[in-house]
Amino acid sequence: RLTSPVISVSAGMVASMTPLPVIGVPMRSRVSIDGWDSVLSILQMPPGIPVATVALDGARNAGILAAQILGSHQPEVLKRVQQFKASLKEGVLEKIEKLNSLGYRKYLESRYKG
């Protein structure tokens, strides 16, 4: 039974071989053209071979997208996605509070000190 999306850095090849949803993850590497060769190889798929694409080096978002796809038919997965997204919101609100209390200069210093 086919039930899970596939996440791949070789998305075009995988998508041509499976009926499952495929999520392409373009990656930077030592031999890439700043990752653009990877991005374009995923984006420019021929008709009939769709590939969802996330940001360059976006494996985390690919996993989240796969969970959202699964959650559309699996209530327990959907619940976990909703909990995860709520935790992201809480993290942003905490950062906003810290930014407001410290001011932007001290906030940036606290985030990027060596």
Helices and strands as residue ranges (DSSP letters): E 6-8, H 11-15, E 22-24, H 36-43, E 52-53, H 59-71, H 75-102, H 104-112
